[in-house]
């Protein structure tokens, strides 16, 4: 009886399904979403109950990720920041936390992983913040207007965004917990592992018939989705053979025993570079004690379950396929995304909301670990969904019709770089959106998740484009604006700005400069001609990654729109702009100008180019910017003052309205706000610039530049 109660309690706490958003009674749907939110929040905190004290909270489980202290606060902060961005709330709960916990989750080059920049709060302090956030979110769920269907223009879409984001981090946090030293974790009866293990079945290849595949969904889809899931891709897939089972620990051991980690010919160039750097000889979760192999699960060290799926990164999976091909004389590789879907769809596996019980080890419905590869079968194949994620050959990219969601513009596009490969099928802890058919998640090829693979035999050659061209339309426009040709006799904007302030720079100490709202980074690089170190900050990771790529490689390729569907391929090099020599002096980070971290201070010059009329609180930014500048330092502001309520509520405009019945310009507003801490150095200057949209459409804008010296 106790076991039945315990099982029911576990099911009630852990097992949920992502809500159907296009049908039902609004008030019943409100209750369903509230329940889904509460279960998500509770599951998140139950996972962190597995940490054994503050040391575990602060321990860096992976040197390329933040400590778990960050992720515990991050999921709550994400809600607050997105609700502010959407204009649903206006007041912060804790500005310090909402800056500290905001960014740094995917090992991007611009992630700030320097521990010296953080004073992490205690688990109790973060829990108190989370409790405050939870009450606020619950109140919104109960009070916000709700109409069916809920689509990505709805306020409730932002609520769902926060919930599904939290479910992603439940899974990624479980991976980090699995990497903690075993003494820093403690058992939790809710997370029970599978107790079945033994010898693995012999794998074999089974035929998958040819057929059509459709990837992507429309805006009228019943389920919440991330932007990369929307759009369309269709293809006719030739027949192929796929492994009956996921590759087991035992099958992979053949590669380990054959010195696979010491034999360069099995690895890609990227893979061999990773192996030699890490000096690894076996999968991350394997541990050898004498002659005995063991496996680290999330919370335990157990006898090696040879019949469980091996968990490796893409580079290891790819090397195994190359080795296995040579040993068998067959052409084996990982499936493409479309081939995975052809296998899945041919078996007619129901999607998550339709399940009575999960048809695989997924959604936390069965175990808190992997299980034998021959346990969950569908028409001859095993683990087509669940157990572990399955690596594919394909880097992620947008589908035809892809659009960026305005409230999360950096969810997908930073991964469209030919360096992030898609994983499919979900793992034992994949819940919510992670467990639906249409989910499209991708990780760097050396990254670890609860991920393994199955191989296929096919004579269909897969061509992976590694010569990546930037395809994001807005980003490409800014690449052209900041590094491309000059149009209509209008000189380069960044160089013109610096020419205007050059006299003021002569007597200025030139150690540190800040380019805030840096976009793709041209002004950041130009400032580095004068300053010892320049930091570029932008709210959008879509822009930051361009500056970072230029810093790292000195070049960039992008697709430029010409007319209709006609495009051209462009390449820019810092050397052509006379900027290659300053690359080492710049750095780029993602940041919110209205809620900057304390580390962004001590600057001799701050350049805020075309920024203030796109901030949600420009008055606060201007009132606080003096705190970031050294005495005698310079603040440069340029703006066309194109105030729009979609970006800035009217009561927070700096100017552009009538005050006491008289016209009150933005320059008037700047003088009012800045006069306490700054002196105006010159009369305002006009700085024209041109942004090219197509070969026949251009934006010609005139910014006003003002230069201020801190008193």
C-alpha positions in Angstrom: 0.0 0.0 0.0 2.8 2.4 0.9 4.5 1.7 -2.5 1.2 2.5 -4.3 0.8 5.8 -2.3 4.5 6.6 -3.0 4.1 5.9 -6.7 0.9 8.0 -6.9 2.6 10.9 -5.1 5.5 10.7 -7.5 3.2 10.7 -10.5 1.3 13.6 -9.2 4.4 15.6 -8.6 6.5 14.7 -11.6 4.3 13.7 -14.5 2.7 16.5 -16.5 1.9 17.2 -20.1 2.3 20.5 -21.9 -1.1 22.3 -22.2 -3.1 22.3 -25.3 -3.5 26.1 -26.1 -6.0 26.3 -28.9 -9.1 24.8 -27.3 -11.0 24.7 -24.0 -12.7 27.0 -21.6 -10.6 30.1 -20.7 -11.0 29.8 -17.0 -10.4 26.0 -17.0 -7.3 26.7 -19.1 -6.2 29.3 -16.6 -6.4 26.6 -13.8 -4.5 24.1 -16.0 -1.7 26.6 -16.7 -1.5 27.5 -13.0 -1.2 23.8 -12.1 1.4 23.3 -14.8 3.4 26.3 -13.5 3.2 25.1 -9.9 4.3 21.6 -10.8 7.2 22.9 -12.9 8.3 25.2 -10.1 8.1 22.4 -7.5 10.0 19.9 -9.8 12.7 22.5 -10.2 13.1 22.9 -6.5 12.9 19.2 -5.8 15.9 18.7 -8.1 17.9 21.3 -6.1 17.0 19.5 -2.9 19.5 16.9 -4.2 22.4 19.3 -3.5 24.3 18.7 -0.3 24.7 22.2 1.1 26.1 25.5 -0.1 29.4 24.0 -1.4 27.4 22.0 -4.0 25.4 25.2 -4.9 28.6 27.1 -5.6 30.7 24.2 -7.1 31.5 24.6 -10.8 30.5 21.2 -12.1 31.5 22.0 -15.6 34.2 24.6 -16.2 32.3 25.9 -19.3 29.1 26.5 -17.3 28.1 28.6 -14.3 27.7 26.9 -10.9 24.2 25.7 -10.1 23.7 28.8 -8.0 23.2 30.7 -11.3 20.6 28.3 -12.7 18.6 28.2 -9.5 18.1 32.0 -9.8 18.1 32.1 -13.6 14.7 30.5 -14.1 12.9 32.9 -11.8 14.8 35.9 -13.3 13.9 34.8 -16.8 10.2 35.2 -16.0 10.8 38.7 -14.6 12.9 39.9 -17.5 10.6 38.6 -20.2 7.5 40.0 -18.4 9.2 43.4 -18.3 10.3 43.1 -22.0 6.7 42.3 -22.9 5.3 45.2 -20.9 3.3 43.0 -18.6 5.1 44.3 -15.5 7.1 47.4 -15.0 8.8 47.0 -11.6 11.7 44.7 -10.9 11.7 42.4 -7.8 15.5 42.5 -7.3 17.6 44.4 -9.9 20.9 42.9 -8.7 19.6 39.3 -9.0 17.9 40.1 -12.3 21.2 41.3 -13.7 23.4 38.6 -12.1 21.1 35.7 -13.1 20.2 37.0 -16.6 22.7 35.6 -19.1 25.3 32.9 -19.6 23.8 29.5 -20.3 25.2 28.0 -23.5 28.9 28.3 -23.4 29.0 31.1 -26.0 32.1 33.1 -26.4 30.4 36.1 -24.9 29.2 34.3 -21.8 30.7 35.9 -18.7 32.0 32.9 -16.7 34.5 34.8 -14.6 33.8 33.9 -11.0 35.4 37.2 -9.9 32.5 39.0 -11.4 30.0 37.4 -9.1 29.1 37.3 -5.5 26.7 34.4 -5.6 23.9 34.6 -2.9 23.2 31.7 -0.6 20.7 29.1 -1.5 18.4 30.5 1.1 18.6 34.1 -0.3 17.9 32.8 -3.8 15.0 30.7 -2.5 13.5 33.8 -0.9 13.8 35.6 -4.3 12.2 32.7 -6.0 9.3 32.7 -3.6 8.7 36.3 -4.3 8.8 35.7 -8.0 6.5 32.7 -7.7 3.8 34.8 -5.9 4.0 37.5 -8.6 3.7 35.0 -11.4 0.8 33.1 -9.8 -1.0 36.4 -9.4 -0.5 37.2 -13.1 -1.8 33.8 -14.1 -4.9 34.4 -12.1 -5.5 38.0 -13.3 -4.2 38.4 -16.8 -6.9 38.4 -19.5 -7.0 35.0 -21.2 -8.5 34.2 -24.6 -8.5 30.9 -26.5 -6.5 30.3 -28.6 -3.3 31.3 -26.8 -0.8 32.2 -29.6 2.6 33.9 -29.6 1.0 37.4 -29.6 -0.8 36.5 -26.3 0.4 37.6 -22.9 -0.1 34.0 -21.7 2.5 33.0 -24.4 5.1 34.8 -22.3 3.9 32.9 -19.2 4.2 29.6 -21.1 7.6 30.8 -22.4 8.8 31.1 -18.8 7.4 27.7 -17.8 8.8 25.8 -20.7 12.2 27.6 -20.3 12.2 26.3 -16.7 11.6 22.8 -17.9 14.6 23.1 -20.2 16.7 24.0 -17.2 15.4 21.2 -15.1 17.0 18.9 -17.6 20.2 20.8 -18.1 20.6 21.2 -14.3 20.2 17.5 -13.9 23.2 17.1 -16.2 25.3 19.5 -14.1 24.2 17.7 -10.9 25.4 14.5 -12.5 28.9 16.1 -12.9 29.2 17.2 -9.3 31.5 15.1 -7.0 29.3 12.4 -5.4 29.8 13.8 -1.9 28.1 17.0 -2.9 24.8 15.4 -3.6 22.3 13.4 -1.5 19.7 10.8 -2.4 16.1 11.8 -3.2 13.4 9.1 -3.2 11.4 11.0 -5.9 14.3 10.4 -8.4 14.5 6.6 -8.4 16.8 5.0 -11.0 16.0 1.9 -13.0 17.3 -1.2 -11.2 17.4 -3.5 -14.3 20.7 -4.1 -15.9 22.7 -6.9 -17.5 24.2 -7.9 -20.8 23.2 -5.9 -23.9 21.3 -7.4 -26.8 23.1 -7.7 -30.1 22.3 -4.7 -32.3 21.0 -5.2 -35.8 19.9 -3.0 -38.7 16.2 -2.9 -39.7 14.7 -1.3 -42.8 12.9 2.0 -42.7 10.8 2.4 -45.8 11.0 5.5 -48.0 8.4 8.2 -47.5 7.7 11.9 -47.1 8.7 13.9 -44.1 7.3 17.2 -42.9 9.1 19.2 -40.2 7.7 22.4 -38.6 4.4 23.7 -37.5 2.1 26.6 -38.1 1.2 29.4 -35.8 -2.2 27.7 -35.2 -0.5 24.7 -33.6 -2.1 23.4 -30.4 1.1 23.4 -28.4 3.6 26.0 -27.1 6.7 26.1 -29.3 10.0 27.9 -29.6 10.6 30.0 -32.7 12.7 27.4 -34.5 9.8 25.0 -34.5 7.7 27.2 -36.7 8.0 27.1 -40.5 8.2 24.3 -42.9 10.5 21.7 -44.4 9.3 18.9 -46.6 11.4 16.1 -48.2 11.1 12.7 -49.7 13.4 10.4 -47.8 14.9 7.3 -49.5 14.7 4.0 -47.6 17.5 3.3 -45.2 18.4 0.8 -42.4 18.5 2.0 -38.8 19.8 0.2 -35.7 17.2 -1.7 -33.8 18.5 -0.4 -30.5 20.3 2.7 -29.3 24.0 2.0 -29.0 24.5 0.4 -25.6 27.4 0.8 -23.2 28.5 -2.7 -24.2 28.4 -2.0 -27.9 30.4 1.2 -27.4 32.9 -0.7 -25.2 34.2 -2.3 -28.4 35.3 1.1 -29.6 36.9 1.9 -26.2 38.7 -1.5 -26.1 40.0 -1.0 -29.6 41.8 2.1 -28.6 39.2 4.2 -30.3 40.0 7.3 -28.2 43.7 6.9 -29.2 43.2 6.5 -32.9 43.0 9.7 -34.8 41.6 8.3 -38.1 38.2 7.6 -36.5 37.7 11.3 -35.5 36.8 14.4 -37.3 39.4 17.2 -37.1 37.1 18.9 -34.5 36.7 15.6 -32.6 40.4 14.8 -32.5 41.1 18.3 -31.2 38.6 17.8 -28.4 40.0 14.3 -27.5 43.6 15.6 -27.3 42.5 18.6 -25.3 40.4 16.6 -22.8 42.8 13.6 -22.8 39.8 11.3 -22.4 39.8 7.6 -23.0 36.2 6.7 -22.4 32.7 8.3 -22.0 32.3 11.0 -19.4 30.0 9.1 -17.2 32.1 5.9 -17.1 34.5 5.3 -14.1 37.0 2.5 -13.8 37.9 1.2 -10.4 40.7 -1.3 -10.9 39.3 -3.6 -13.6 35.6 -2.8 -12.7 33.6 -0.4 -14.7 31.0 1.8 -13.0 28.5 4.4 -14.2 27.6 7.7 -12.7 23.9 8.4 -12.8 22.5 11.7 -11.6 22.6 10.8 -7.9 24.4 7.5 -7.6 27.5 5.5 -8.7 26.4 2.0 -9.8 27.7 -1.1 -11.3 28.0 -0.6 -15.1 24.7 -1.4 -16.8 26.0 -2.7 -20.1 22.6 -2.9 -21.6 21.8 0.8 -21.0 22.4 3.3 -23.8 25.9 4.9 -23.9 25.9 8.7 -23.3 28.4 10.6 -25.3 28.7 13.8 -27.2 28.3 14.1 -31.0 32.1 13.9 -31.6 32.3 10.5 -29.8 29.2 9.2 -31.6 30.6 10.2 -35.0 33.9 8.6 -34.3 32.1 5.4 -33.2 30.2 5.3 -36.5 33.4 5.7 -38.5 35.0 2.9 -36.5 32.0 0.6 -36.9 31.8 1.3 -40.6 35.4 0.2 -41.0 34.9 -2.9 -38.9 31.7 -4.0 -40.6 32.3 -2.8 -44.2 29.0 -1.0 -44.1 28.4 2.8 -44.6 27.2 3.8 -41.2 26.5 7.2 -39.8 24.2 9.2 -37.6 20.7 10.0 -39.1 19.8 13.4 -40.4 16.9 15.3 -38.7 14.6 14.3 -41.5 15.7 10.6 -41.3 15.0 10.6 -37.6 11.5 11.9 -38.3 11.0 9.3 -41.1 11.7 6.5 -38.6 9.5 8.0 -35.9 6.6 8.8 -38.2 6.7 5.4 -39.8 6.0 3.9 -36.4 3.1 6.3 -35.8 4.2 7.2 -32.2 1.7 9.4 -30.5 2.7 12.9 -29.4 2.9 13.7 -25.7 -0.5 15.3 -25.0 -2.1 12.1 -26.5 -0.4 9.6 -24.3 -2.2 7.6 -21.7 1.3 6.5 -20.5 4.6 7.5 -22.1 5.5 5.0 -24.8 9.2 5.2 -23.7 11.4 6.2 -20.9 10.5 9.9 -21.1 8.6 12.6 -19.2 9.8 11.2 -15.9 7.0 8.7 -16.1 9.2 5.7 -15.5 12.7 6.3 -14.1 15.1 9.0 -13.1 17.8 7.4 -15.2 18.3 5.5 -18.4 17.1 1.9 -18.6 17.8 -1.2 -20.8 17.9 -0.5 -24.5 15.5 -3.4 -25.2 12.7 -2.3 -22.8 10.5 0.1 -24.8 9.7 -1.3 -28.2 7.5 0.1 -31.0 7.0 -2.2 -34.1 10.5 -3.7 -33.9 12.5 -0.6 -33.0 13.4 0.4 -29.4 13.7 3.8 -27.8 12.7 5.8 -30.8 11.7 8.4 -28.2 13.0 8.6 -24.7 15.8 7.0 -22.6 18.5 9.3 -24.0 18.5 12.1 -26.7 19.8 11.0 -30.1 22.5 12.9 -31.9 21.9 13.7 -35.6 24.3 14.7 -38.3 22.6 18.0 -38.8 23.5 21.5 -37.5 20.3 23.4 -36.6 19.0 26.1 -38.8 15.7 27.9 -39.3 12.9 26.3 -41.3 11.4 28.1 -44.3 9.2 30.8 -42.9 11.3 31.1 -39.7 10.6 34.2 -37.6 12.2 35.3 -34.4 9.9 35.8 -31.4 10.3 39.4 -30.3 10.5 38.5 -26.6 13.2 35.9 -27.0 15.3 36.9 -30.0 18.3 34.9 -28.8 16.8 31.5 -28.2 17.6 30.1 -31.6 19.7 32.4 -33.8 22.9 32.1 -31.8 22.8 28.4 -32.6 22.5 28.9 -36.3 26.2 28.9 -36.8 26.9 25.3 -38.1 28.4 24.4 -34.7 25.2 23.2 -32.9 23.9 19.8 -33.9 20.3 18.7 -33.4 19.3 16.1 -30.9 16.0 14.3 -31.2 13.7 12.1 -29.2 14.1 13.3 -25.6 15.6 11.6 -22.5 14.1 10.2 -19.3 13.9 13.7 -17.8 12.6 15.5 -20.9 9.3 17.0 -20.0 7.0 19.7 -21.4 8.0 21.0 -24.8 11.2 18.9 -24.7 9.0 15.7 -25.0 6.9 16.7 -28.1 7.5 15.6 -31.7 8.2 19.1 -33.0 10.8 20.2 -30.5 14.1 21.2 -32.1 17.0 21.4 -29.6 20.6 21.6 -30.6 23.9 21.7 -28.7 27.6 22.2 -29.5 29.1 19.0 -30.7 31.4 18.6 -27.7 28.5 19.3 -25.3 27.1 16.7 -22.9 23.4 16.1 -22.3 21.7 12.8 -21.4 22.4 12.0 -25.0 23.4 8.9 -27.0 22.7 7.8 -30.5 21.5 5.2 -33.0 23.3 4.7 -36.3 21.9 4.1 -39.8 23.1 2.5 -42.9 22.5 4.6 -46.0 24.2 5.3 -49.4 22.7 8.8 -49.3 25.6 11.2 -48.8 25.1 14.0 -46.2 26.7 17.3 -47.1 27.1 19.5 -44.1 27.7 23.2 -45.0 30.6 24.5 -42.8 31.1 27.7 -44.7 28.4 29.5 -42.8 26.8 32.6 -44.0 24.8 34.8 -41.6 21.1 34.6 -42.7 19.3 36.7 -40.1 17.9 39.6 -42.1 18.2 42.3 -39.4 21.7 41.2 -38.4 22.7 41.1 -42.1 21.4 44.7 -42.5 23.6 45.8 -39.6 26.6 43.9 -40.9 26.2 45.9 -44.2 25.5 49.2 -42.3 28.5 48.9 -40.0 31.1 47.1 -42.3 29.7 47.4 -45.8 29.7 50.0 -48.6 28.9 53.6 -48.1 25.8 54.9 -49.9 24.7 58.3 -51.3 27.9 59.9 -50.1 27.1 59.3 -46.4 30.3 58.5 -44.6 30.7 55.6 -42.2 28.7 56.3 -39.0 31.2 55.0 -36.5 34.2 56.8 -38.0 32.2 60.0 -38.3 31.2 59.9 -34.7 34.8 59.4 -33.6 36.1 62.2 -35.9 33.6 64.5 -34.1 35.0 63.7 -30.7 38.7 63.3 -31.6 39.7 66.6 -30.0 38.1 65.6 -26.7 40.0 62.4 -26.7 43.4 64.1 -26.8 43.3 65.1 -23.1 41.4 62.1 -21.9 42.8 59.1 -20.1 42.3 56.2 -22.5 42.4 53.0 -20.5 38.8 51.7 -20.7 35.8 52.5 -22.9 32.3 51.1 -23.1 30.2 50.8 -26.3 26.7 50.2 -25.0 24.2 49.2 -27.6 27.1 48.1 -29.8 25.0 46.1 -32.3 27.6 44.2 -34.5 30.5 46.0 -33.0 32.0 48.5 -35.5 32.2 51.3 -33.0 33.7 49.0 -30.4 36.5 48.2 -32.8 37.0 51.8 -33.9 37.2 52.9 -30.2 40.0 50.3 -29.8 42.2 52.5 -32.0 42.3 55.0 -29.1 41.7 52.9 -25.9 43.6 50.1 -24.2 40.5 48.0 -23.7 36.9 48.4 -25.1 33.8 46.5 -24.0 30.9 46.1 -26.3 27.5 45.4 -24.8 24.2 44.7 -26.5 20.9 43.3 -25.3 20.7 41.0 -28.3 22.9 38.0 -28.6 22.1 38.1 -32.3 24.3 41.1 -32.6 26.9 40.1 -30.0 27.8 36.9 -31.8 28.8 38.9 -34.8 31.3 41.1 -32.9 32.6 38.0 -31.2 33.1 36.2 -34.5 34.9 39.2 -35.9 37.1 39.4 -32.8 37.9 35.7 -33.0 38.4 35.2 -36.8 38.7 38.7 -38.3 36.1 37.9 -40.9 32.4 37.3 -41.5 30.1 36.2 -44.3 26.5 37.2 -44.6 23.6 37.0 -47.1 22.4 40.3 -48.3 18.9 40.8 -49.7 18.8 42.3 -53.2 15.2 42.0 -54.5 12.4 39.8 -53.5 13.9 36.3 -53.1 17.2 37.3 -54.8 20.2 37.5 -52.5 23.9 38.0 -52.7 26.8 36.6 -50.7 29.0 39.1 -48.9 32.2 38.8 -46.9 33.8 41.4 -44.7 37.2 41.4 -43.1 38.4 43.6 -40.2 41.7 44.0 -42.1 39.8 45.7 -44.9 38.5 48.2 -42.4 41.9 48.8 -40.8 40.8 47.1 -37.6 42.5 43.7 -37.6 45.3 45.0 -35.3 42.9 45.9 -32.5 41.0 42.6 -32.1 42.8 41.7 -28.9 41.7 44.9 -27.2 37.9 44.3 -27.5 35.4 42.0 -25.8 31.7 41.6 -26.2 29.0 40.6 -23.7 25.2 40.5 -23.7 23.7 42.9 -21.2 20.6 45.0 -20.4 21.5 48.7 -20.5 18.7 49.4 -17.9 20.0 46.9 -15.5 23.8 46.5 -15.8 26.0 44.3 -13.6 28.2 46.2 -11.1 31.4 45.0 -13.1 30.6 47.5 -15.9 32.1 50.5 -14.3 35.3 52.6 -14.3 35.2 53.8 -17.9 37.0 56.8 -19.3 34.4 57.0 -22.1 30.9 55.5 -22.6 29.5 55.6 -26.1 25.7 55.1 -26.3 25.0 55.0 -30.0 21.4 55.1 -31.3 20.3 53.4 -28.0 18.2 55.5 -25.8 15.0 55.6 -28.0 15.0 51.8 -27.9 15.3 51.3 -24.2 12.3 50.4 -22.0 13.5 52.8 -19.4 15.9 55.4 -20.9 15.4 57.9 -18.1 16.7 55.4 -15.5 19.7 54.6 -17.8 20.6 58.3 -18.1 20.1 58.9 -14.3 22.5 56.1 -13.5 25.1 56.2 -16.3 27.4 58.5 -14.3 28.0 55.7 -11.9 29.8 53.9 -14.7 32.1 56.7 -15.7 35.3 58.0 -14.1 35.5 61.6 -13.0 36.4 63.7 -16.0 35.3 60.9 -18.3 33.1 61.4 -21.4 29.6 60.3 -22.3 28.7 60.3 -26.0 25.1 59.9 -26.9 23.7 59.7 -30.4 20.0 59.2 -31.2 17.5 60.0 -33.9 14.9 60.3 -31.0 12.4 58.0 -32.8 10.3 57.4 -29.8 7.8 54.6 -30.2 5.5 53.1 -27.5 6.2 49.6 -28.7 9.7 50.1 -27.3 9.3 52.7 -24.6 6.2 53.7 -22.7 5.4 57.4 -23.3 5.9 58.5 -19.7 9.5 57.3 -20.0 10.4 59.2 -23.1 13.2 61.6 -22.6 11.5 64.2 -24.8 9.4 64.6 -27.9 6.2 65.8 -26.3 4.7 69.0 -24.8 5.6 70.0 -21.3 3.7 72.7 -19.6 2.1 73.4 -22.9 5.4 74.0 -24.7 7.4 71.7 -27.0 9.9 69.6 -25.0 12.6 68.1 -27.1 14.8 65.1 -26.3 17.8 67.4 -26.1 15.9 69.4 -23.5 15.3 66.2 -21.6 18.9 65.2 -21.8 20.0 68.5 -20.4 17.5 68.2 -17.5 18.5 64.6 -16.6 22.3 64.9 -17.1 23.0 68.4 -15.8 23.6 67.2 -12.2 26.5 65.0 -13.1 27.7 66.2 -16.5 28.7 69.3 -18.4 27.8 69.6 -22.1 31.0 70.0 -24.1 29.7 71.1 -27.5 26.6 72.1 -29.3 24.8 69.0 -30.7 26.0 67.7 -34.0 24.0 65.8 -36.7 25.3 62.4 -37.7 23.6 61.0 -40.8 23.6 57.3 -41.6 22.1 54.9 -44.1 20.8 51.4 -43.6 20.4 49.3 -46.7 17.3 47.1 -46.7 17.4 46.0 -50.4 19.2 47.1 -53.5 16.4 49.7 -53.9 15.3 50.5 -50.4 17.3 52.4 -47.9 16.7 54.1 -44.5 18.3 57.6 -44.4 18.4 58.7 -40.7 20.0 61.7 -38.9 21.1 61.1 -35.3 21.9 64.0 -33.0 25.2 63.6 -31.1 25.8 65.2 -27.7 29.0 65.0 -25.8 29.2 65.3 -22.0 32.0 65.4 -19.5 31.4 64.0 -16.0 32.0 66.6 -13.3 
